[in-house]
Amino acid sequence: MAVLVIADHNNVELNAATRNAVTAALELSSNVSVLVTGYQCQAVVDQVAKIEGVGQVLVASHPSQQHFLAENQSLCISSIAKEFSHVVAPATSMGKSVMPRVAAQLDVQQITEITKIFDENTFERPIYAGNAFIKLVSSDAIKVITVRATKFVSAIDGNNVAPTKDIEANFDAQLSKFIGAESSKSDKVELTTAKVVVSGGRGLASEENFGLIHQLAEKLNAGVGASRAAVDAGFAPSDCQVGQTGKVVAPDVYIAIGMSGAIQHLAGMKDSKMIIAINKDPDAPIFQVADIGMVGDLFEVVPEMIAKLA
């Protein structure tokens, strides 16, 4: 039994969630290969080759793969998928976009965001916004899987360097075209890898007031998160959104400020090791999952916290 892991990267740096996917793959088999699709991505290949447990690195480097168009990337993956019993990717934006296409091309069902592996056919995944988990059994010849990174430890570098092998990468579905990309550059702590996250909700009332979240996060060297309500109201950018339709995080400490605790938000942060909630409503649902709860006016509590931390 051989497992293929799809690397998520930007042609320069490996997305940390790929390491969690490798750990999941190693629970399935000791025969693990990692596929790196992209263009001029040798730096990523070198990073992957050092990961402990990786047997070989397959490299699909071609201009058609440079911008990670899901239609092209999925054709590349599908071309070699039948050599493997499982195809695994992290449940990142890449995994959520590419893997359903791979499953359709292979005529199998995708297994989404697994949180536990029982054996090569049996898995656990969340349903109902993470309020319940199901145990499922797949009879498909090839299992196409995305992995919830927060549920598997990150694979570390080993002492050996895995061999690399170039494969066919010229796949152009001619269904989409790369026009351009705009990315925000920031020196702030990355939300999905932060050990501490400070997150704000609709209770902040305005974009200006949301600045309190940024100030507190800066003092704690923390990532900045937001509820969907805060994002929809324009208080914070969409890349800060935590929840079922946003990012899933599991930091050591998650500080929820001015948010009620809707189940959609809890789905993205309830695996945090410690949850601290600040809300003026003593009946707010967030207190049901909080390890430490403070009932108080955030506009009094948070400035005081910032002052003491200074």
C-alpha positions in Angstrom: 0.0 0.0 0.0 1.5 3.3 -1.1 0.3 6.8 -0.1 0.7 10.0 -2.1 0.7 13.4 -0.3 0.1 16.6 -2.3 2.3 19.4 -1.1 0.8 22.8 -0.6 3.3 25.7 -1.3 3.9 28.9 -3.1 6.9 27.8 -5.2 9.2 29.1 -2.5 8.1 27.8 0.8 6.2 24.8 2.0 2.8 25.3 3.7 3.2 24.0 7.3 -0.1 22.0 6.9 1.7 19.7 4.5 3.7 18.3 7.3 0.5 17.4 9.2 -0.7 15.6 6.1 2.5 13.6 6.0 1.9 12.5 9.6 -1.6 11.3 8.6 -0.2 9.5 5.6 2.4 7.7 7.7 -0.5 6.3 9.9 -1.7 4.7 6.7 1.5 3.3 5.3 5.3 3.6 5.7 5.5 3.9 1.9 4.8 7.7 1.5 5.6 9.8 -1.5 5.0 13.5 -1.8 4.1 15.3 -5.1 5.3 18.8 -5.6 3.5 20.5 -8.5 4.7 24.0 -9.5 7.3 25.8 -11.5 10.9 26.6 -10.5 10.1 25.2 -7.1 13.4 23.5 -6.2 13.5 25.2 -2.8 10.2 23.5 -1.9 11.4 20.1 -3.2 14.5 20.5 -0.9 12.3 21.2 2.1 10.0 18.2 1.4 12.9 15.8 0.9 14.1 16.4 4.4 10.8 15.4 6.1 11.1 12.3 8.2 9.2 9.4 6.7 9.0 10.7 3.1 10.2 7.9 0.8 10.4 9.9 -2.4 9.6 13.3 -3.8 7.8 13.4 -7.2 8.4 16.7 -9.0 6.0 18.1 -11.6 7.5 21.4 -12.7 6.1 23.2 -15.7 4.7 26.6 -16.5 1.2 25.1 -16.6 1.5 24.3 -12.9 3.1 27.6 -11.9 0.0 29.4 -10.6 -1.7 26.3 -9.1 -4.8 26.4 -11.3 -7.0 23.7 -9.8 -8.0 22.4 -13.2 -4.4 21.9 -14.3 -3.2 20.6 -11.0 -5.9 18.0 -10.6 -5.1 16.6 -14.1 -1.4 16.2 -13.0 -2.4 14.5 -9.8 -4.9 12.2 -11.5 -2.3 11.1 -14.0 -0.4 9.2 -11.3 -3.0 8.6 -8.7 -3.7 5.0 -9.8 -0.3 4.0 -8.6 -1.4 4.8 -5.0 -4.0 3.5 -2.6 -4.5 6.9 -1.0 -4.1 10.5 -2.2 -3.8 12.9 0.8 -3.7 16.7 1.0 -4.1 19.2 3.8 -7.5 20.8 4.0 -6.1 24.2 3.0 -7.5 26.4 0.2 -5.5 24.2 -2.2 -6.7 20.9 -0.9 -10.3 22.1 -0.8 -10.1 23.3 -4.4 -8.1 20.5 -6.0 -9.1 17.3 -4.3 -12.8 17.3 -5.3 -11.7 17.5 -8.9 -9.2 14.7 -8.4 -12.0 12.5 -6.9 -14.3 13.3 -9.8 -11.7 12.4 -12.4 -11.0 9.1 -10.6 -14.7 8.5 -10.2 -14.5 8.0 -6.4 -15.9 9.9 -3.4 -13.8 12.4 -1.6 -13.3 12.0 2.1 -13.2 15.5 3.6 -11.3 16.9 6.5 -10.5 13.7 8.4 -9.6 14.1 12.1 -8.7 10.4 12.9 -7.6 7.3 11.1 -8.7 3.9 12.3 -7.4 1.8 9.5 -6.7 2.2 5.7 -10.5 2.2 5.0 -12.0 3.8 8.1 -11.8 7.4 9.1 -13.4 10.0 11.4 -14.6 13.4 10.1 -16.7 16.3 11.7 -20.3 17.1 10.7 -22.8 19.7 11.7 -20.2 22.5 12.0 -18.0 20.2 14.2 -20.7 19.5 16.8 -20.7 15.8 15.9 -18.2 13.3 14.3 -18.9 10.4 12.1 -17.0 7.2 11.5 -17.0 6.2 7.9 -15.8 3.3 5.8 -14.8 3.7 2.2 -14.7 0.9 -0.3 -13.2 2.9 -3.1 -10.1 1.5 -4.6 -8.4 4.9 -4.3 -9.1 7.0 -1.3 -9.0 10.8 -2.0 -8.6 12.5 1.4 -8.1 16.0 2.9 -6.7 16.2 6.4 -7.6 18.7 9.1 -4.2 19.8 10.1 -5.0 20.7 13.7 -5.7 17.0 14.4 -2.3 15.6 13.4 1.1 16.6 14.7 3.6 18.2 12.3 6.1 15.9 10.8 9.7 16.9 11.6 12.9 16.8 9.5 14.8 13.6 9.6 18.5 12.7 9.0 18.1 11.4 5.5 17.2 13.2 2.3 14.5 11.5 0.1 15.3 10.9 -3.6 13.5 13.0 -6.2 11.9 12.0 -9.5 10.7 14.2 -12.2 7.3 13.3 -13.7 5.1 14.7 -16.6 3.7 18.1 -15.7 2.4 19.6 -18.9 -1.3 19.6 -18.2 -3.4 22.5 -19.4 -7.2 22.0 -19.2 -7.7 25.3 -20.9 -10.6 26.0 -18.6 -9.1 28.9 -16.6 -6.4 31.5 -17.1 -4.2 33.2 -14.6 -4.6 37.0 -14.8 -2.8 38.2 -11.7 -2.5 38.0 -7.9 -2.7 40.6 -5.2 -1.4 39.6 -1.8 -1.1 41.6 1.3 2.3 41.8 2.9 2.4 41.9 6.6 4.9 41.4 9.4 2.1 40.2 11.7 2.1 36.7 13.1 0.5 34.1 10.7 -2.9 33.2 12.1 -2.9 29.5 11.3 0.5 28.9 13.0 0.3 31.3 15.9 0.6 29.9 19.4 -1.7 32.7 20.7 -4.7 34.1 18.8 -6.6 37.2 19.8 -10.0 37.2 18.0 -12.7 39.9 17.9 -16.4 39.7 17.1 -19.3 42.0 16.3 -19.1 43.4 19.9 -16.2 45.6 18.8 -18.9 47.7 16.9 -16.5 49.3 14.4 -13.4 48.9 12.4 -11.7 51.6 14.5 -12.5 49.7 17.7 -11.2 46.5 16.2 -7.8 48.2 16.5 -7.9 47.1 20.2 -7.6 43.5 19.0 -4.5 44.4 17.0 -3.0 46.3 19.9 -3.5 43.3 22.3 -2.2 40.9 19.7 0.9 42.9 19.3 1.6 42.8 23.0 1.2 39.0 23.1 3.0 38.4 19.8 -0.3 36.8 18.7 -2.2 36.2 15.5 -5.4 38.2 14.8 -8.7 36.5 14.2 -12.2 37.5 13.7 -15.7 36.1 13.6 -17.6 36.0 10.3 -20.0 38.7 11.7 -17.0 41.0 12.2 -15.6 40.3 8.8 -19.0 40.8 7.1 -19.4 44.1 9.0 -16.0 45.3 7.6 -14.2 45.4 10.9 -11.5 42.9 9.7 -10.3 41.5 6.4 -11.5 38.1 5.2 -8.2 36.4 5.8 -8.7 36.9 9.5 -11.9 34.9 9.6 -12.0 31.9 11.9 -14.8 29.4 11.6 -16.6 26.9 9.5 -16.2 29.0 6.4 -12.9 30.5 7.5 -9.7 29.2 8.9 -9.4 26.4 11.4 -6.9 27.1 14.3 -5.8 25.3 17.4 -3.4 27.6 19.2 -2.2 27.2 22.8 -4.3 30.2 23.8 -7.4 31.6 22.0 -8.7 34.9 23.3 -12.3 35.5 22.1 -13.4 39.1 22.6 -16.8 40.5 22.0 -18.2 37.4 20.2 -21.2 35.4 21.1 -19.8 32.0 20.1 -21.9 30.9 17.2 -21.4 27.2 16.3 -20.0 28.2 13.0 -17.2 30.1 14.7 -16.6 27.4 17.3 -16.0 24.9 14.5 -12.8 26.8 13.7 -11.3 27.2 17.1 -12.7 24.8 19.7 -9.6 22.6 19.5 -7.6 25.4 21.1 -5.8 24.2 24.2 -7.1 27.1 26.3 -10.0 29.4 25.4 -10.4 32.8 27.2 -13.6 34.7 26.6 -14.5 38.3 27.3 -18.1 39.3 26.9 -20.6 41.5 28.7 -23.4 39.0 28.2 -23.1 36.3 30.9 -25.3 34.0 28.8 -23.2 34.2 25.7 -22.6 30.6 24.3 -18.9 31.3 24.1 -18.7 30.8 27.9 -19.8 27.2 27.5 -16.5 26.3 25.8 -14.3 28.8 27.5 -11.7 27.6 30.1 -11.6 31.2 31.5 -14.5 33.6 31.1 -14.7 37.2 32.1 -18.1 39.0 32.1 -17.3 42.6 31.5 -17.3 45.5 29.0 -14.5 44.8 26.5 -13.9 48.6 26.1 -12.9 48.7 29.7 -11.2 45.2 30.0 -9.1 45.2 26.9 -7.5 48.6 27.3 -6.6 47.6 30.9 -5.0 44.4 29.6 -3.0 46.4 27.1 -1.8 48.8 29.7 -0.7 46.1 32.1 1.1 44.2 29.3 3.0 47.4 28.4 
